[in-house]
Amino acid sequence: MADQRLSTAALQPPVGLVVGSIYGMAAAVLYTAANTALRQNVGLDPFLVAAMKSLPTIVVLGPFVVWMRIHNQTIATSLNMIPWFALTALVTQVVGNGIFQFALGSIGLAATVPITLGALIIGGAIFGRFILGEPVRPRTLVAMFVLIAAVVVLSVPDAAVPASELSVSATMTVLPVWGGVLCAASAGLSYGLFGVMLRKTMHSGVSAPGAMLVSGIVGAIALWGTTFMRIEVSSLAMITNLEWLFLVLGGVFNLSAFIALSTSLKALPVVSVNLINASQVAMAAVVGVTLFGERITWPLLAGIILTFLGLVILATGRGRRRDVPE
């Protein structure tokens, strides 16, 4: 009977709808703060920035998983999906976090965020169909086409700040606008794949902290290894205290956003959380223009509007159906 009560309690949302919405908005703000810190450090090697971003996950979740083990809490009931999830995490950490930094240094914050978010939604729908067997509804297809249109509009040369106007590191390849767009879209697709594989892994019997710790460890190994293949260890001494601060803040804000988003997902439907979280598109545009002097252009505004439209179509197509992860 006690086990049944515990199981029932575990399925109950930890917060109500209002608080869940607040957590969703907090996630959008924190993700914007993380992306702002990442944008601030486009002058550093992209893989170094991504490597630092992965460290807070290990620092926080490592001791937490040990605590779970000491208190006999379930970390995993099956390890069958771990190799596949680790491979996915490797792709996401390198292609997602690493290449995302190339996009920030090539086309700026205001254009990178909507492209990445749109590609994430598109990739999540496609990968969810083939990996999880989830249906792709007609409205989802319409939303996907609108999001693709947004990416195309944001790909035109006048939509984003060119790399020549950004301060980038000597080790970073300067990309044209279309290259930055490709990086942002690739990052979004990898994030979409990661979300699908994370759900599949958790449904196979791995706890969320255990899965995320695996992702953090894989990311730290891959990204730090890539970093030291590109730069000399001695060059770390040239990083200023302010740059180190933003490196740390990027990881802290990113992990905090993930925790807030996870809490929100337990109280609200996925589409509602995604729609709230989409507000970071507008936030990124404001930050990019006001803090970093990125240009406001008609293609940029059109791309942002199309991104919002695609997400609204996606949300209204699923109505009020609850879709809370187990």
FIDRENTI-472318 format. One record per residue (C-alpha): x, y, z; chain. Coordinates in Angstrom, 2 decimals, padded with zeros to 5 digits. Layout:
BEGIN
+---------+---------+---------+--------+
|    east |   north |      up | chaine |
+---------+---------+---------+--------+
|       X |       Y |       Z |      A |
...
+---------+---------+---------+--------+
REM end
This chain:
BEGIN
+---------+---------+---------+--------+
|    east |   north |      up | chaine |
+---------+---------+---------+--------+
|  000.00 |  000.00 |  000.00 |      A |
|  002.85 |  002.35 |  000.85 |      A |
|  004.48 |  001.70 | -002.53 |      A |
|  001.17 |  002.45 | -004.26 |      A |
|  000.87 |  005.77 | -002.40 |      A |
|  004.43 |  006.68 | -003.36 |      A |
|  003.77 |  005.83 | -007.01 |      A |
|  000.61 |  007.92 | -007.04 |      A |
|  002.39 |  010.84 | -005.41 |      A |
|  005.22 |  010.63 | -007.93 |      A |
|  002.74 |  011.12 | -010.77 |      A |
|  001.23 |  014.26 | -009.27 |      A |
|  002.53 |  017.59 | -010.57 |      A |
|  004.80 |  019.21 | -007.94 |      A |
|  003.30 |  022.62 | -008.66 |      A |
| -000.03 |  024.01 | -009.85 |      A |
| -000.87 |  025.48 | -013.25 |      A |
| -000.09 |  029.07 | -012.28 |      A |
|  003.23 |  028.23 | -010.67 |      A |
|  003.97 |  025.90 | -013.58 |      A |
|  003.47 |  028.83 | -015.96 |      A |
|  005.81 |  030.94 | -013.83 |      A |
|  008.46 |  028.22 | -014.03 |      A |
|  007.97 |  028.09 | -017.81 |      A |
|  008.52 |  031.83 | -018.11 |      A |
|  011.51 |  031.58 | -015.76 |      A |
|  012.98 |  028.96 | -018.08 |      A |
|  012.64 |  031.34 | -021.04 |      A |
|  014.32 |  034.15 | -019.09 |      A |
|  017.12 |  031.88 | -017.87 |      A |
|  017.74 |  030.44 | -021.35 |      A |
|  017.95 |  034.00 | -022.65 |      A |
|  020.42 |  034.85 | -019.88 |      A |
|  022.48 |  031.77 | -020.78 |      A |
|  022.49 |  032.70 | -024.47 |      A |
|  023.44 |  036.27 | -023.56 |      A |
|  026.47 |  034.97 | -021.64 |      A |
|  027.38 |  032.73 | -024.59 |      A |
|  027.01 |  035.66 | -027.00 |      A |
|  029.25 |  037.75 | -024.78 |      A |
|  032.03 |  035.19 | -025.24 |      A |
|  032.01 |  034.83 | -029.03 |      A |
|  035.59 |  036.09 | -028.90 |      A |
|  036.67 |  032.81 | -027.29 |      A |
|  037.01 |  029.39 | -028.87 |      A |
|  033.45 |  028.03 | -029.40 |      A |
|  034.23 |  024.57 | -028.02 |      A |
|  035.82 |  026.03 | -024.88 |      A |
|  032.61 |  027.98 | -024.25 |      A |
|  030.51 |  024.85 | -024.83 |      A |
|  032.81 |  022.79 | -022.58 |      A |
|  032.38 |  025.24 | -019.71 |      A |
|  028.63 |  025.16 | -020.31 |      A |
|  028.57 |  021.40 | -019.60 |      A |
|  030.43 |  021.54 | -016.26 |      A |
|  027.59 |  022.74 | -013.95 |      A |
|  025.55 |  019.68 | -014.95 |      A |
|  028.28 |  017.39 | -013.60 |      A |
|  028.96 |  019.54 | -010.52 |      A |
|  025.29 |  019.60 | -009.50 |      A |
|  023.94 |  016.27 | -010.72 |      A |
|  027.00 |  014.20 | -009.79 |      A |
|  026.55 |  014.64 | -006.01 |      A |
|  022.76 |  014.41 | -006.42 |      A |
|  022.98 |  011.02 | -008.14 |      A |
|  025.36 |  009.84 | -005.39 |      A |
|  022.80 |  011.04 | -002.83 |      A |
|  020.10 |  009.09 | -004.67 |      A |
|  022.27 |  005.97 | -004.54 |      A |
|  023.00 |  006.36 | -000.81 |      A |
|  019.28 |  006.76 | -000.07 |      A |
|  018.38 |  003.74 | -002.24 |      A |
|  016.48 |  005.80 | -004.78 |      A |
|  016.18 |  004.35 | -008.24 |      A |
|  018.72 |  005.69 | -010.69 |      A |
|  018.03 |  003.16 | -013.44 |      A |
|  016.14 | -000.10 | -013.79 |      A |
|  017.60 | -000.85 | -017.23 |      A |
|  020.80 |  000.24 | -018.97 |      A |
|  019.84 | -000.94 | -022.45 |      A |
|  019.37 |  002.60 | -023.80 |      A |
|  022.46 |  004.13 | -022.19 |      A |
|  024.86 |  003.44 | -025.12 |      A |
|  022.41 |  004.93 | -027.64 |      A |
|  021.67 |  007.88 | -025.38 |      A |
|  025.40 |  008.49 | -024.81 |      A |
|  025.92 |  008.54 | -028.58 |      A |
|  023.05 |  011.01 | -028.95 |      A |
|  024.48 |  013.14 | -026.14 |      A |
|  027.84 |  013.18 | -027.94 |      A |
|  026.19 |  014.49 | -031.11 |      A |
|  024.15 |  017.04 | -029.17 |      A |
|  027.05 |  018.34 | -027.13 |      A |
|  029.37 |  018.74 | -030.12 |      A |
|  026.87 |  019.65 | -032.86 |      A |
|  024.34 |  021.32 | -030.58 |      A |
|  026.33 |  023.26 | -028.00 |      A |
|  029.56 |  023.55 | -029.97 |      A |
|  028.09 |  024.53 | -033.34 |      A |
|  025.51 |  026.78 | -031.67 |      A |
|  028.40 |  028.94 | -030.52 |      A |
|  029.62 |  029.20 | -034.12 |      A |
|  026.15 |  030.47 | -035.08 |      A |
|  026.23 |  033.13 | -032.35 |      A |
|  029.59 |  034.29 | -033.63 |      A |
|  028.41 |  034.33 | -037.24 |      A |
|  024.87 |  035.74 | -037.31 |      A |
|  024.30 |  037.09 | -033.80 |      A |
|  021.84 |  036.30 | -031.03 |      A |
|  018.63 |  037.75 | -032.52 |      A |
|  018.75 |  035.47 | -035.59 |      A |
|  020.33 |  032.38 | -034.01 |      A |
|  017.64 |  031.77 | -031.37 |      A |
|  014.54 |  031.65 | -033.65 |      A |
|  016.36 |  029.48 | -036.21 |      A |
|  017.50 |  027.05 | -033.51 |      A |
|  014.08 |  026.93 | -031.86 |      A |
|  012.30 |  026.40 | -035.16 |      A |
|  014.67 |  023.59 | -036.15 |      A |
|  014.23 |  022.05 | -032.69 |      A |
|  010.46 |  021.87 | -033.11 |      A |
|  010.77 |  020.48 | -036.65 |      A |
|  013.40 |  017.96 | -035.62 |      A |
|  011.44 |  016.91 | -032.55 |      A |
|  008.38 |  016.16 | -034.68 |      A |
|  010.34 |  014.20 | -037.29 |      A |
|  012.47 |  012.22 | -034.84 |      A |
|  009.47 |  011.64 | -032.58 |      A |
|  007.60 |  010.11 | -035.52 |      A |
|  010.36 |  007.67 | -036.45 |      A |
|  011.82 |  006.88 | -033.02 |      A |
|  008.80 |  007.07 | -030.71 |      A |
|  006.07 |  006.41 | -033.27 |      A |
|  004.30 |  009.66 | -032.41 |      A |
|  001.83 |  010.85 | -035.07 |      A |
|  002.46 |  014.01 | -037.06 |      A |
| -000.89 |  015.79 | -037.27 |      A |
| -001.92 |  018.03 | -040.20 |      A |
| -001.57 |  021.18 | -038.11 |      A |
|  001.88 |  020.04 | -037.06 |      A |
|  002.83 |  019.77 | -040.72 |      A |
|  001.50 |  023.28 | -041.36 |      A |
|  003.47 |  024.60 | -038.38 |      A |
|  006.59 |  022.85 | -039.65 |      A |
|  006.26 |  024.49 | -043.08 |      A |
|  005.79 |  027.90 | -041.43 |      A |
|  008.88 |  027.33 | -039.29 |      A |
|  010.84 |  026.25 | -042.36 |      A |
|  009.72 |  029.48 | -044.04 |      A |
|  010.97 |  031.39 | -040.99 |      A |
|  014.38 |  029.72 | -041.28 |      A |
|  014.52 |  030.54 | -045.00 |      A |
|  013.65 |  034.20 | -044.36 |      A |
|  016.27 |  034.40 | -041.62 |      A |
|  018.81 |  032.93 | -044.05 |      A |
|  018.88 |  035.96 | -046.36 |      A |
|  022.04 |  038.07 | -045.98 |      A |
|  020.21 |  041.14 | -044.65 |      A |
|  018.43 |  039.22 | -041.85 |      A |
|  021.41 |  038.88 | -039.52 |      A |
|  024.52 |  040.71 | -038.46 |      A |
|  027.41 |  039.44 | -040.60 |      A |
|  030.39 |  037.79 | -038.94 |      A |
|  032.64 |  040.65 | -040.06 |      A |
|  030.87 |  042.90 | -037.52 |      A |
|  031.39 |  040.47 | -034.62 |      A |
|  034.52 |  039.94 | -032.53 |      A |
|  035.57 |  036.32 | -033.00 |      A |
|  038.58 |  034.32 | -031.93 |      A |
|  041.53 |  033.63 | -034.17 |      A |
|  040.78 |  029.90 | -033.94 |      A |
|  037.18 |  030.31 | -035.06 |      A |
|  036.32 |  030.01 | -038.72 |      A |
|  034.50 |  033.13 | -039.93 |      A |
|  031.31 |  031.94 | -041.60 |      A |
|  029.04 |  033.72 | -044.07 |      A |
|  025.41 |  034.25 | -043.10 |      A |
|  024.26 |  031.02 | -044.72 |      A |
|  026.96 |  029.15 | -042.77 |      A |
|  025.75 |  030.62 | -039.49 |      A |
|  022.17 |  029.73 | -040.37 |      A |
|  023.24 |  026.15 | -041.14 |      A |
|  024.99 |  025.94 | -037.77 |      A |
|  021.93 |  027.25 | -035.92 |      A |
|  019.61 |  024.85 | -037.76 |      A |
|  021.96 |  021.90 | -037.14 |      A |
|  022.06 |  022.78 | -033.44 |      A |
|  018.25 |  022.89 | -033.32 |      A |
|  017.91 |  019.53 | -035.04 |      A |
|  020.38 |  017.96 | -032.62 |      A |
|  018.44 |  019.40 | -029.67 |      A |
|  015.26 |  017.91 | -031.13 |      A |
|  016.91 |  014.50 | -031.41 |      A |
|  018.23 |  014.79 | -027.86 |      A |
|  014.76 |  015.54 | -026.47 |      A |
|  013.27 |  012.51 | -028.20 |      A |
|  016.07 |  010.18 | -027.10 |      A |
|  015.89 |  011.55 | -023.55 |      A |
|  012.20 |  010.64 | -023.39 |      A |
|  012.88 |  007.19 | -024.82 |      A |
|  015.73 |  006.63 | -022.36 |      A |
|  013.64 |  007.69 | -019.36 |      A |
|  010.75 |  005.50 | -020.50 |      A |
|  013.19 |  002.57 | -020.68 |      A |
|  013.91 |  002.89 | -016.96 |      A |
|  016.60 |  005.57 | -016.53 |      A |
|  015.90 |  008.49 | -014.18 |      A |
|  016.16 |  012.04 | -015.49 |      A |
|  019.13 |  012.94 | -013.21 |      A |
|  020.95 |  009.77 | -014.29 |      A |
|  020.38 |  010.47 | -018.00 |      A |
|  021.41 |  014.12 | -017.73 |      A |
|  024.55 |  013.17 | -015.80 |      A |
|  025.51 |  010.81 | -018.62 |      A |
|  024.98 |  013.66 | -021.07 |      A |
|  027.11 |  016.01 | -018.98 |      A |
|  029.98 |  013.54 | -018.64 |      A |
|  029.96 |  012.72 | -022.36 |      A |
|  029.83 |  016.42 | -023.18 |      A |
|  032.69 |  017.31 | -020.85 |      A |
|  034.96 |  014.62 | -022.30 |      A |
|  034.12 |  015.37 | -025.94 |      A |
|  034.12 |  019.16 | -025.71 |      A |
|  037.25 |  019.52 | -023.57 |      A |
|  039.03 |  017.04 | -025.82 |      A |
|  038.01 |  019.04 | -028.90 |      A |
|  039.00 |  022.29 | -027.18 |      A |
|  042.56 |  021.17 | -026.46 |      A |
|  042.91 |  019.87 | -030.00 |      A |
|  042.21 |  023.43 | -031.19 |      A |
|  043.99 |  025.60 | -028.62 |      A |
|  047.03 |  025.43 | -026.33 |      A |
|  046.47 |  024.92 | -022.61 |      A |
|  048.64 |  027.96 | -021.95 |      A |
|  046.12 |  030.14 | -023.82 |      A |
|  043.65 |  029.69 | -020.95 |      A |
|  045.79 |  032.10 | -018.93 |      A |
|  044.92 |  034.84 | -021.43 |      A |
|  041.20 |  034.65 | -020.61 |      A |
|  040.12 |  037.63 | -018.52 |      A |
|  038.26 |  037.37 | -015.21 |      A |
|  035.16 |  038.87 | -016.84 |      A |
|  035.26 |  036.24 | -019.60 |      A |
|  035.61 |  033.47 | -016.99 |      A |
|  032.60 |  034.93 | -015.18 |      A |
|  030.46 |  034.76 | -018.31 |      A |
|  031.73 |  031.23 | -019.03 |      A |
|  030.53 |  030.10 | -015.61 |      A |
|  027.26 |  032.04 | -015.80 |      A |
|  026.41 |  030.49 | -019.16 |      A |
|  026.50 |  027.00 | -017.66 |      A |
|  024.73 |  027.98 | -014.43 |      A |
|  021.91 |  029.77 | -016.24 |      A |
|  021.54 |  026.89 | -018.71 |      A |
|  021.23 |  024.26 | -015.96 |      A |
|  018.84 |  026.48 | -013.96 |      A |
|  016.70 |  026.92 | -017.09 |      A |
|  016.57 |  023.17 | -017.63 |      A |
|  015.42 |  022.59 | -014.03 |      A |
|  012.73 |  025.28 | -014.35 |      A |
|  011.60 |  023.85 | -017.70 |      A |
|  011.42 |  020.31 | -016.29 |      A |
|  009.31 |  021.51 | -013.35 |      A |
|  006.98 |  023.38 | -015.69 |      A |
|  006.58 |  020.29 | -017.91 |      A |
|  005.25 |  018.32 | -014.92 |      A |
|  002.36 |  020.77 | -014.47 |      A |
|  001.55 |  021.94 | -018.01 |      A |
|  001.11 |  020.33 | -021.44 |      A |
|  004.30 |  020.23 | -023.49 |      A |
|  002.88 |  022.51 | -026.18 |      A |
|  001.92 |  025.13 | -023.59 |      A |
|  005.42 |  025.09 | -022.11 |      A |
|  006.96 |  025.32 | -025.58 |      A |
|  004.76 |  028.30 | -026.40 |      A |
|  005.74 |  030.09 | -023.17 |      A |
|  009.38 |  029.22 | -023.77 |      A |
|  009.11 |  030.66 | -027.28 |      A |
|  009.03 |  034.11 | -025.69 |      A |
|  012.81 |  033.82 | -025.58 |      A |
|  012.75 |  034.55 | -029.34 |      A |
|  011.56 |  038.09 | -028.60 |      A |
|  013.87 |  038.36 | -025.60 |      A |
|  016.87 |  037.33 | -027.70 |      A |
|  015.98 |  039.93 | -030.32 |      A |
|  015.76 |  042.67 | -027.68 |      A |
|  019.04 |  041.62 | -026.05 |      A |
|  020.80 |  041.28 | -029.39 |      A |
|  019.75 |  044.76 | -030.49 |      A |
|  020.12 |  046.63 | -027.19 |      A |
|  023.21 |  045.00 | -025.66 |      A |
|  025.16 |  043.89 | -028.71 |      A |
|  024.11 |  046.44 | -031.30 |      A |
|  022.72 |  043.87 | -033.74 |      A |
|  020.72 |  045.43 | -036.56 |      A |
|  016.93 |  045.42 | -036.76 |      A |
|  015.99 |  044.41 | -040.31 |      A |
|  012.73 |  043.56 | -042.02 |      A |
|  013.81 |  039.96 | -042.77 |      A |
|  014.75 |  039.53 | -039.10 |      A |
|  011.35 |  040.82 | -037.94 |      A |
|  009.56 |  038.67 | -040.53 |      A |
|  011.49 |  035.59 | -039.44 |      A |
|  010.66 |  036.18 | -035.78 |      A |
|  006.96 |  036.70 | -036.58 |      A |
|  006.88 |  033.51 | -038.67 |      A |
|  008.52 |  031.60 | -035.81 |      A |
|  005.82 |  032.77 | -033.39 |      A |
|  003.11 |  031.94 | -035.94 |      A |
|  004.44 |  028.42 | -036.39 |      A |
|  004.50 |  027.82 | -032.64 |      A |
|  000.98 |  029.21 | -032.22 |      A |
| -000.31 |  026.88 | -034.98 |      A |
|  001.44 |  023.98 | -033.26 |      A |
| -000.12 |  024.78 | -029.89 |      A |
| -003.67 |  025.41 | -031.14 |      A |
| -003.52 |  022.22 | -033.17 |      A |
| -003.15 |  020.14 | -030.03 |      A |
| -005.66 |  022.04 | -028.00 |      A |
| -005.74 |  021.45 | -024.29 |      A |
| -004.62 |  017.86 | -024.36 |      A |
| -002.18 |  017.18 | -021.56 |      A |
|  001.13 |  015.65 | -022.53 |      A |
|  003.11 |  015.29 | -019.36 |      A |
|  006.27 |  013.15 | -019.48 |      A |
|  006.31 |  010.15 | -017.21 |      A |
+---------+---------+---------+--------+
REM end
